[in-house]
Amino acid sequence: MQYVIPKILLYLPSKWHFLQAVFNYEFDSLTHDDPVITAVYTALREAEYRSTYPIAYWNIPPLRYLVPRQRQCMDALKIINECLDGLIAKCKALVAEEDQEWEEEFISERDPSILHFLLASGDEISSKQLRDDLMTLLIAGHETTAAVLTWTFYLLAQHPDVFDRIRAEVDEVVGDGKPTVEQIRQLKFTTRVINE
């Protein structure tokens, strides 16, 4: 295959991109400015700002509304929370209508997201706790994923023999079609490289 990077990342079903894998939501941030992604970056900038500012004035209730930066942060958090609450409600409805028995290797073909997995497990978790956990994944997880992919491709550029093995494995397992969940599981060497 001529272009391995598109085949490994971009050619994979969008479900396997980080944000879709977690939430089963198409952010489509490559073609337009999704308000949720914009809100996430506002929250990230605010978290960075707060980590270096000596006085926690944002804990003073009137200042949350008077300081424009704090209003922007509150608006961003509202957008994120509304999106996550909607995704949780949608996924809960899907889990309720499915008649699948949960097992350790459970994966739903209709919604192979982490959110679906957590809800289908039957563990008692409040929507607020789930939303807070998903918020952590949304804000911190995509940064981690970007760092992993950056280092993976940097190291692959330094080790063309490993790059060639990944290309051969993807070509052998996936061929020219779109990969299935089972085919992605079969990409053992590719998985080990990314894990490394």
TAQUIBEL-V272168 format. One record per residue. N is the residue number from 0. RES is the residue in one small letter. SS is DSSP state (@ for helix, = for strand, . for the rest). BURIAL is # if it has 9 or more other C-alpha atoms within 8 Angstrom, else .. D_FIRST is the distance of its C-alpha to the first C-alpha in Angstrom with 2 decimals. Layout:
{{N/RES/SS/BURIAL/D_FIRST} {N/RES/SS/BURIAL/D_FIRST}}
//
This chain:
{{0/m/././0.00} {1/q/././3.78} {2/y/././5.79} {3/v/@/./6.43} {4/i/@/./10.03} {5/p/@/./10.13} {6/k/@/#/8.36} {7/i/@/#/10.80} {8/l/@/./13.72} {9/l/@/#/13.90} {10/y/././12.03} {11/l/./#/14.33} {12/p/./#/17.61} {13/s/@/./19.98} {14/k/@/#/22.26} {15/w/@/./20.35} {16/h/./#/20.92} {17/f/@/#/24.01} {18/l/@/#/26.69} {19/q/@/#/25.72} {20/a/@/#/25.39} {21/v/@/#/28.91} {22/f/@/#/30.64} {23/n/./#/28.74} {24/y/././29.49} {25/e/././27.30} {26/f/./#/28.35} {27/d/././26.04} {28/s/././26.98} {29/l/././24.21} {30/t/././26.00} {31/h/././29.60} {32/d/././31.98} {33/d/./#/32.49} {34/p/@/./36.06} {35/v/@/#/35.14} {36/i/@/#/32.65} {37/t/@/#/35.27} {38/a/@/#/37.84} {39/v/@/#/35.76} {40/y/@/./35.54} {41/t/@/#/39.28} {42/a/@/#/39.97} {43/l/@/#/37.85} {44/r/@/./39.73} {45/e/@/#/43.00} {46/a/@/./42.28} {47/e/@/./41.57} {48/y/@/./44.75} {49/r/@/./46.83} {50/s/@/./45.73} {51/t/@/./47.26} {52/y/././50.23} {53/p/././53.51} {54/i/././55.27} {55/a/././53.83} {56/y/@/./55.46} {57/w/@/./52.94} {58/n/@/./54.87} {59/i/././57.94} {60/p/@/./57.81} {61/p/@/./59.27} {62/l/@/#/56.87} {63/r/@/#/53.87} {64/y/@/#/55.06} {65/l/@/./56.54} {66/v/././53.77} {67/p/@/./51.05} {68/r/@/./48.30} {69/q/@/#/49.46} {70/r/@/#/49.66} {71/q/@/#/46.07} {72/c/@/#/45.03} {73/m/@/#/47.07} {74/d/@/#/45.58} {75/a/@/#/42.04} {76/l/@/#/42.88} {77/k/@/./44.40} {78/i/@/#/41.21} {79/i/@/#/39.12} {80/n/@/#/41.74} {81/e/@/./42.03} {82/c/@/#/38.29} {83/l/@/#/38.16} {84/d/@/#/41.36} {85/g/@/./39.96} {86/l/@/#/36.74} {87/i/@/#/38.91} {88/a/@/./41.25} {89/k/@/./38.48} {90/c/@/#/36.88} {91/k/@/#/40.35} {92/a/@/./40.98} {93/l/@/./37.74} {94/v/@/#/38.59} {95/a/@/./42.11} {96/e/@/./41.06} {97/e/././38.58} {98/d/././40.12} {99/q/././37.82} {100/e/././39.16} {101/w/././37.76} {102/e/././36.52} {103/e/././34.87} {104/e/././31.36} {105/f/././32.16} {106/i/././29.47} {107/s/./#/30.14} {108/e/././27.64} {109/r/././29.38} {110/d/././29.38} {111/p/./#/27.41} {112/s/./#/28.75} {113/i/@/#/30.72} {114/l/@/#/33.67} {115/h/@/#/33.73} {116/f/@/#/33.50} {117/l/@/#/36.44} {118/l/@/#/38.54} {119/a/@/./37.90} {120/s/././38.95} {121/g/././42.52} {122/d/././43.42} {123/e/././46.15} {124/i/././44.89} {125/s/././46.36} {126/s/@/./44.39} {127/k/@/./45.46} {128/q/@/./44.23} {129/l/@/#/40.91} {130/r/@/#/40.65} {131/d/@/./41.50} {132/d/@/./38.87} {133/l/@/#/36.21} {134/m/@/#/37.45} {135/t/@/#/36.84} {136/l/@/#/33.27} {137/l/@/#/32.73} {138/i/@/#/34.26} {139/a/@/./33.29} {140/g/@/#/30.14} {141/h/@/#/27.88} {142/e/@/./28.98} {143/t/@/./28.15} {144/t/@/#/24.68} {145/a/@/./24.07} {146/a/@/./25.42} {147/v/@/#/23.29} {148/l/@/#/20.02} {149/t/@/./21.33} {150/w/@/./22.24} {151/t/@/#/19.10} {152/f/@/./16.93} {153/y/@/./19.73} {154/l/@/./19.84} {155/l/@/#/16.13} {156/a/@/./16.55} {157/q/@/./19.50} {158/h/././17.83} {159/p/@/./14.57} {160/d/@/./15.06} {161/v/@/./15.02} {162/f/@/#/11.94} {163/d/@/./10.16} {164/r/@/#/11.97} {165/i/@/#/10.91} {166/r/@/#/7.14} {167/a/@/./8.36} {168/e/@/#/10.83} {169/v/@/#/8.99} {170/d/@/#/6.90} {171/e/@/./10.41} {172/v/@/#/12.53} {173/v/@/#/11.13} {174/g/././9.05} {175/d/././8.89} {176/g/././12.27} {177/k/././13.89} {178/p/./#/14.64} {179/t/././18.29} {180/v/@/./20.65} {181/e/@/./20.73} {182/q/@/#/16.97} {183/i/@/./17.13} {184/r/@/./20.07} {185/q/@/./18.19} {186/l/./#/15.83} {187/k/@/./18.61} {188/f/@/#/17.12} {189/t/@/#/15.38} {190/t/@/./18.80} {191/r/@/./20.68} {192/v/@/./18.88} {193/i/@/#/19.69} {194/n/@/./23.16} {195/e/././23.78}}
//
